[in-house]
Amino acid sequence: MKTVQISLNSIDKVKSFVNDITKFDYDFDLVSGRYVIDAKSIMGIFSLDLSKPIDLNIHAEDDVDTILATLDPYLIK
């Protein structure tokens, strides 16, 4: 599992993030405070405080580099 911080500070960013992440067959969790939601759930994402960075847990053993390349627009570096 790999954890990265992402920023989803607009509705368009949330929509494109969900579209990008659903292309992968792995599980992704978003962690904000004590809340953990499925990153592929657009309704779940909107229940979080999107003004702050969010931790994304990537449950993948291989393809991590491909996933990170796809998620590059959302990553906080």
N, CA, C and O atoms as a MOPAC input file, in Angstrom:
PM7 MOZYME 1SCF
protein

 N      0.84400 1    -1.18700 1     0.00000 1
 C      0.00000 1     0.00000 1     0.00000 1
 C      0.88600 1     1.24600 1     0.00000 1
 O      1.92000 1     1.29000 1     0.66600 1
 N      0.46600 1     2.24000 1    -0.74800 1
 C      1.19000 1     3.51200 1    -0.79800 1
 C      0.21000 1     4.62700 1    -0.45100 1
 O     -0.95200 1     4.59000 1    -0.85700 1
 N      0.68500 1     5.62100 1     0.30400 1
 C     -0.14900 1     6.75600 1     0.67500 1
 C      0.45300 1     8.03600 1     0.11000 1
 O      1.64400 1     8.29900 1     0.27500 1
 N     -0.38100 1     8.83100 1    -0.55900 1
 C      0.04500 1    10.12200 1    -1.09800 1
 C     -0.99600 1    11.16500 1    -0.68700 1
 O     -2.12900 1    10.82100 1    -0.35000 1
 N     -0.60700 1    12.42200 1    -0.71900 1
 C     -1.55200 1    13.50300 1    -0.42800 1
 C     -2.02300 1    14.11100 1    -1.73000 1
 O     -1.23100 1    14.37400 1    -2.63500 1
 N     -3.34100 1    14.33500 1    -1.81300 1
 C     -3.91400 1    14.93300 1    -3.01600 1
 C     -4.75500 1    16.14600 1    -2.63900 1
 O     -5.12600 1    16.33700 1    -1.48100 1
 N     -5.04200 1    16.95300 1    -3.64800 1
 C     -5.90400 1    18.11500 1    -3.47600 1
 C     -7.03400 1    18.03000 1    -4.49100 1
 O     -6.79300 1    17.91700 1    -5.69300 1
 N     -8.26700 1    18.08600 1    -4.00300 1
 C     -9.45900 1    18.06300 1    -4.86500 1
 C    -10.28400 1    19.29900 1    -4.53100 1
 O    -11.34100 1    19.19400 1    -3.90900 1
 N     -9.80000 1    20.47400 1    -4.94600 1
 C    -10.40600 1    21.71700 1    -4.48900 1
 C    -11.42600 1    22.32000 1    -5.45800 1
 O    -11.79400 1    23.48600 1    -5.31700 1
 N    -11.88500 1    21.53600 1    -6.44000 1
 C    -12.95900 1    22.02400 1    -7.31500 1
 C    -13.82000 1    20.84900 1    -7.77300 1
 O    -13.38000 1    19.69900 1    -7.76600 1
 N    -15.03900 1    21.15600 1    -8.16600 1
 C    -15.96500 1    20.11300 1    -8.62300 1
 C    -15.40800 1    19.40200 1    -9.85300 1
 O    -15.50000 1    18.17900 1    -9.95700 1
 N    -14.83300 1    20.15900 1   -10.78300 1
 C    -14.26600 1    19.55300 1   -11.98900 1
 C    -13.11600 1    18.61600 1   -11.65700 1
 O    -12.96500 1    17.56200 1   -12.27500 1
 N    -12.29800 1    19.00700 1   -10.67000 1
 C    -11.18000 1    18.15500 1   -10.26000 1
 C    -11.69100 1    16.84100 1    -9.67300 1
 O    -11.12300 1    15.78200 1    -9.93900 1
 N    -12.75200 1    16.90200 1    -8.88100 1
 C    -13.32800 1    15.69500 1    -8.28400 1
 C    -13.83900 1    14.77400 1    -9.38000 1
 O    -13.58100 1    13.57100 1    -9.35500 1
 N    -14.56400 1    15.33500 1   -10.34500 1
 C    -15.11600 1    14.51200 1   -11.42900 1
 C    -14.01500 1    13.84500 1   -12.24800 1
 O    -14.09600 1    12.65100 1   -12.54100 1
 N    -12.99000 1    14.60700 1   -12.61900 1
 C    -11.92000 1    14.00900 1   -13.42800 1
 C    -11.11000 1    13.01700 1   -12.60500 1
 O    -10.63000 1    12.02400 1   -13.15200 1
 N    -10.94200 1    13.25900 1   -11.28700 1
 C    -10.23700 1    12.32200 1   -10.41300 1
 C    -10.96400 1    10.98200 1   -10.37900 1
 O    -10.33600 1     9.93400 1   -10.53400 1
 N    -12.28200 1    11.00500 1   -10.17500 1
 C    -13.05800 1     9.75800 1   -10.12000 1
 C    -12.99300 1     9.04200 1   -11.46900 1
 O    -12.85800 1     7.81900 1   -11.50600 1
 N    -13.08700 1     9.78000 1   -12.57500 1
 C    -12.97100 1     9.15400 1   -13.89500 1
 C    -11.60900 1     8.49200 1   -14.08200 1
 O    -11.52400 1     7.38700 1   -14.61800 1
 N    -10.54300 1     9.16200 1   -13.64300 1
 C     -9.19400 1     8.60600 1   -13.78600 1
 C     -8.99600 1     7.37100 1   -12.91500 1
 O     -8.40500 1     6.38400 1   -13.35300 1
 N     -9.48700 1     7.42900 1   -11.69300 1
 C     -9.21100 1     6.36000 1   -10.72900 1
 C    -10.04300 1     5.10400 1   -11.00200 1
 O     -9.61800 1     4.00100 1   -10.65700 1
 N    -11.21300 1     5.25200 1   -11.60900 1
 C    -12.03800 1     4.07200 1   -11.88900 1
 C    -11.47100 1     3.22700 1   -13.02500 1
 O    -11.95200 1     2.12000 1   -13.26400 1
 N    -10.46200 1     3.72600 1   -13.72700 1
 C     -9.81400 1     2.93500 1   -14.78500 1
 C     -8.97100 1     1.81100 1   -14.20000 1
 O     -8.62200 1     0.86200 1   -14.90200 1
 N     -8.64400 1     1.91800 1   -12.91800 1
 C     -7.80000 1     0.91200 1   -12.27400 1
 C     -8.64300 1    -0.07200 1   -11.47700 1
 O     -9.69700 1     0.27500 1   -10.94200 1
 N     -8.15300 1    -1.31100 1   -11.41100 1
 C     -8.88900 1    -2.38400 1   -10.74400 1
 C     -8.51000 1    -2.53700 1    -9.27400 1
 O     -8.81100 1    -3.56200 1    -8.66300 1
 N     -7.86700 1    -1.55200 1    -8.71400 1
 C     -7.41600 1    -1.63500 1    -7.32900 1
 C     -8.35200 1    -0.85300 1    -6.41600 1
 O     -9.21100 1    -0.10200 1    -6.87700 1
 N     -8.16700 1    -1.04600 1    -5.10700 1
 C     -8.94700 1    -0.28600 1    -4.13000 1
 C     -8.19300 1     0.98300 1    -3.76000 1
 O     -6.97300 1     0.97200 1    -3.59900 1
 N     -8.93200 1     2.06800 1    -3.62900 1
 C     -8.38000 1     3.36000 1    -3.23500 1
 C     -9.24500 1     3.91300 1    -2.11200 1
 O    -10.47200 1     3.93000 1    -2.21500 1
 N     -8.60300 1     4.36500 1    -1.03700 1
 C     -9.33400 1     4.96900 1     0.08000 1
 C     -8.86700 1     6.40900 1     0.26600 1
 O     -7.67500 1     6.70300 1     0.17300 1
 N     -9.81000 1     7.29200 1     0.52700 1
 C     -9.48100 1     8.67000 1     0.88400 1
 C     -9.65300 1     8.80400 1     2.39600 1
 O    -10.67500 1     8.40000 1     2.95100 1
 N     -8.64600 1     9.37500 1     3.05400 1
 C     -8.66500 1     9.52800 1     4.50600 1
 C     -8.58800 1    11.01000 1     4.84000 1
 O     -7.63700 1    11.70000 1     4.47400 1
 N     -9.60600 1    11.48000 1     5.53900 1
 C     -9.64600 1    12.87900 1     5.97800 1
 C    -10.06500 1    12.87500 1     7.44100 1
 O    -11.22900 1    12.63400 1     7.76000 1
 N     -9.10800 1    13.14400 1     8.33100 1
 C     -9.41300 1    13.06700 1     9.75900 1
 C     -9.74900 1    11.63600 1    10.13600 1
 O     -8.95300 1    10.72600 1     9.90300 1
 N    -10.92300 1    11.43000 1    10.71800 1
 C    -11.30200 1    10.06800 1    11.10200 1
 C    -12.20800 1     9.39600 1    10.06900 1
 O    -12.69700 1     8.28800 1    10.29100 1
 N    -12.42500 1    10.06800 1     8.95000 1
 C    -13.28300 1     9.51000 1     7.90300 1
 C    -12.45800 1     8.79300 1     6.84200 1
 O    -11.44200 1     9.30900 1     6.37600 1
 N    -12.90200 1     7.60400 1     6.46800 1
 C    -12.28000 1     6.84700 1     5.38200 1
 C    -13.38300 1     6.50700 1     4.40000 1
 O    -14.37100 1     5.87000 1     4.76400 1
 N    -13.21500 1     6.93500 1     3.13900 1
 C    -14.25300 1     6.64600 1     2.14500 1
 C    -13.60900 1     6.04000 1     0.89700 1
 O    -12.41000 1     6.18700 1     0.66300 1
 N    -14.42500 1     5.36500 1     0.11100 1
 C    -13.98200 1     4.79000 1    -1.15600 1
 C    -13.70700 1     5.93300 1    -2.13300 1
 O    -14.58300 1     6.75900 1    -2.38800 1
 N    -12.48800 1     5.97800 1    -2.67900 1
 C    -12.10500 1     7.08300 1    -3.57400 1
 C    -12.85400 1     7.04200 1    -4.90100 1
 O    -12.83500 1     8.02100 1    -5.64700 1
 N    -13.51300 1     5.92700 1    -5.20900 1
 C    -14.26800 1     5.83600 1    -6.45700 1
 C    -15.71000 1     6.31900 1    -6.29200 1
 O    -16.48800 1     6.30400 1    -7.24600 1
 N    -16.06300 1     6.74800 1    -5.07800 1
 C    -17.41800 1     7.21900 1    -4.78700 1
 C    -17.46200 1     8.74100 1    -4.82800 1
 O    -16.96500 1     9.41400 1    -3.92500 1
 N    -18.06000 1     9.26900 1    -5.88100 1
 C    -18.11200 1    10.72900 1    -6.03800 1
 C    -18.93600 1    11.36400 1    -4.91400 1
 O    -18.60500 1    12.45500 1    -4.44900 1
 N    -19.99200 1    10.70000 1    -4.47800 1
 C    -20.80100 1    11.22900 1    -3.37600 1
 C    -20.01400 1    11.21500 1    -2.07300 1
 O    -20.11500 1    12.14300 1    -1.27000 1
 N    -19.23300 1    10.16400 1    -1.86600 1
 C    -18.40100 1    10.08200 1    -0.66800 1
 C    -17.37600 1    11.19700 1    -0.62200 1
 O    -17.13700 1    11.78200 1     0.43500 1
 N    -16.76400 1    11.49700 1    -1.76700 1
 C    -15.75100 1    12.55600 1    -1.82800 1
 C    -16.36100 1    13.89800 1    -1.44900 1
 O    -15.74000 1    14.68100 1    -0.72900 1
 N    -17.57200 1    14.17100 1    -1.92700 1
 C    -18.21000 1    15.45000 1    -1.61900 1
 C    -18.61800 1    15.56800 1    -0.14800 1
 O    -18.96600 1    16.65600 1     0.31100 1
 N    -18.57700 1    14.44700 1     0.59900 1
 C    -18.88800 1    14.51800 1     2.03200 1
 C    -17.66300 1    14.92300 1     2.84500 1
 O    -17.77000 1    15.15900 1     4.04800 1
 N    -16.49600 1    15.00700 1     2.19700 1
 C    -15.25900 1    15.37300 1     2.89500 1
 C    -15.01900 1    16.88200 1     2.82500 1
 O    -15.62700 1    17.58600 1     2.01800 1
 N    -14.12900 1    17.35700 1     3.67800 1
 C    -13.69700 1    18.75600 1     3.64300 1
 C    -12.64100 1    18.88500 1     2.55300 1
 O    -11.48100 1    18.52700 1     2.76100 1
 N    -13.03800 1    19.39600 1     1.39400 1
 C    -12.14100 1    19.44800 1     0.23500 1
 C    -11.21900 1    20.66700 1     0.24600 1
 O    -10.42000 1    20.84800 1    -0.67300 1
 N    -11.32400 1    21.49400 1     1.27000 1
 C    -10.43800 1    22.65400 1     1.33300 1
 C     -9.05200 1    22.27800 1     1.85500 1
 O     -8.10700 1    23.05600 1     1.73300 1
 N     -8.93600 1    21.08600 1     2.43500 1
 C     -7.65900 1    20.61800 1     2.97800 1
 C     -7.11600 1    19.46800 1     2.12100 1
 O     -7.87200 1    18.81900 1     1.39900 1
 N     -5.80800 1    19.22200 1     2.20400 1
 C     -5.25600 1    18.04800 1     1.51300 1
 C     -5.85500 1    16.76300 1     2.08300 1
 O     -6.19100 1    16.69800 1     3.26600 1
 N     -5.98400 1    15.75900 1     1.24800 1
 C     -6.58200 1    14.48000 1     1.63600 1
 C     -5.55500 1    13.38500 1     1.37800 1
 O     -4.85000 1    13.41600 1     0.37000 1
 N     -5.47000 1    12.41700 1     2.29000 1
 C     -4.58500 1    11.26700 1     2.08200 1
 C     -5.28100 1    10.24800 1     1.19900 1
 O     -6.44300 1     9.90500 1     1.42100 1
 N     -4.55900 1     9.76700 1     0.19400 1
 C     -5.07700 1     8.72300 1    -0.69300 1
 C     -4.26800 1     7.46500 1    -0.45000 1
 O     -3.05700 1     7.45100 1    -0.67300 1
 N     -4.93300 1     6.39300 1     0.01000 1
 C     -4.28300 1     5.09700 1     0.18300 1
 C     -4.50300 1     4.27700 1    -1.07400 1
 O     -5.63900 1     4.00900 1    -1.46400 1
 N     -3.40000 1     3.87900 1    -1.70600 1
 C     -3.46100 1     3.08100 1    -2.93500 1
 C     -3.14600 1     1.64400 1    -2.55900 1
 O     -2.03200 1     1.34200 1    -2.13100 1
 N     -4.11400 1     0.76300 1    -2.71400 1
 C     -3.93400 1    -0.64400 1    -2.36000 1
 C     -3.53400 1    -1.43500 1    -3.60400 1
 O     -4.32000 1    -2.22100 1    -4.13400 1
 N     -2.30100 1    -1.21300 1    -4.06100 1
 C     -1.79900 1    -1.89000 1    -5.25800 1
 C     -0.36000 1    -2.29800 1    -5.01400 1
 O      0.41300 1    -1.54500 1    -4.42100 1
 N     -0.00500 1    -3.47000 1    -5.46200 1
 C      1.37900 1    -3.94000 1    -5.32400 1
 C      2.20600 1    -3.53700 1    -6.54200 1
 O      3.32500 1    -3.04200 1    -6.40700 1
 N      1.64500 1    -3.75500 1    -7.72800 1
 C      2.34200 1    -3.37500 1    -8.95200 1
 C      1.57600 1    -2.19300 1    -9.56800 1
 O      0.56300 1    -1.75900 1    -9.02100 1
 N      2.04400 1    -1.69600 1   -10.66100 1
 C      1.38700 1    -0.58200 1   -11.37300 1
 C      1.36600 1     0.71400 1   -10.57900 1
 O      0.70200 1     1.66200 1   -10.99900 1
 N      2.06300 1     0.80000 1    -9.44800 1
 C      2.01000 1     2.01400 1    -8.62600 1
 C      2.53100 1     3.21200 1    -9.41600 1
 O      1.98200 1     4.30900 1    -9.31000 1
 N      3.59100 1     3.01200 1   -10.21000 1
 C      4.13400 1     4.11200 1   -11.00500 1
 C      3.12800 1     4.61000 1   -12.03900 1
 O      3.01300 1     5.81400 1   -12.27000 1
 N      2.40300 1     3.68600 1   -12.65900 1
 C      1.37200 1     4.05600 1   -13.63500 1
 C      0.25300 1     4.84500 1   -12.95600 1
 O     -0.22100 1     5.85100 1   -13.48400 1
 N     -0.15600 1     4.37900 1   -11.79000 1
 C     -1.21600 1     5.05000 1   -11.04300 1
 C     -0.77500 1     6.46100 1   -10.66300 1
 O     -1.53300 1     7.41700 1   -10.82800 1
 N      0.45300 1     6.59000 1   -10.15400 1
 C      0.95000 1     7.90400 1    -9.74100 1
 C      1.08000 1     8.84900 1   -10.93100 1
 O      0.84700 1    10.05000 1   -10.79400 1
 N      1.45100 1     8.31900 1   -12.09700 1
 C      1.54000 1     9.16200 1   -13.29300 1
 C      0.15300 1     9.67600 1   -13.68000 1
 O      0.00700 1    10.83200 1   -14.07900 1
 N     -0.85700 1     8.82500 1   -13.56400 1
 C     -2.23300 1     9.21800 1   -13.87100 1
 C     -2.74500 1    10.25400 1   -12.87600 1
 O     -3.48300 1    11.16900 1   -13.24200 1
 N     -2.34900 1    10.10200 1   -11.62300 1
 C     -2.84200 1    10.98700 1   -10.55900 1
 C     -2.01200 1    12.24000 1   -10.38800 1
 O     -2.28400 1    13.03800 1    -9.49200 1
 N     -1.00300 1    12.43400 1   -11.22500 1
 C     -0.08700 1    13.56200 1   -11.07700 1
 C     -0.77100 1    14.93600 1   -10.95100 1
 O     -0.30900 1    15.75300 1   -10.15400 1
 N     -1.84400 1    15.22700 1   -11.69800 1
 C     -2.47100 1    16.55800 1   -11.56200 1
 C     -3.06500 1    16.82400 1   -10.16700 1
 O     -3.30000 1    17.97600 1    -9.80400 1
 N     -3.30100 1    15.78200 1    -9.40800 1
 C     -3.95800 1    15.93700 1    -8.10400 1
 C     -2.97300 1    15.86400 1    -6.93300 1
 O     -3.31700 1    16.23400 1    -5.81000 1
 N     -1.75600 1    15.39300 1    -7.19000 1
 C     -0.78500 1    15.16500 1    -6.12000 1
 C     -0.25300 1    16.48100 1    -5.56400 1
 O     -0.05600 1    17.45300 1    -6.29300 1
 N     -0.02700 1    16.48400 1    -4.24600 1
 C      0.62700 1    17.61400 1    -3.59100 1
 C      2.08800 1    17.23100 1    -3.43400 1
 O      2.41800 1    16.22000 1    -2.81300 1
 N      2.95900 1    18.05700 1    -4.00800 1
 C      4.38600 1    17.69800 1    -3.98200 1
 C      5.14500 1    18.54100 1    -2.99900 1
 O      6.35500 1    18.37500 1    -2.84800 1

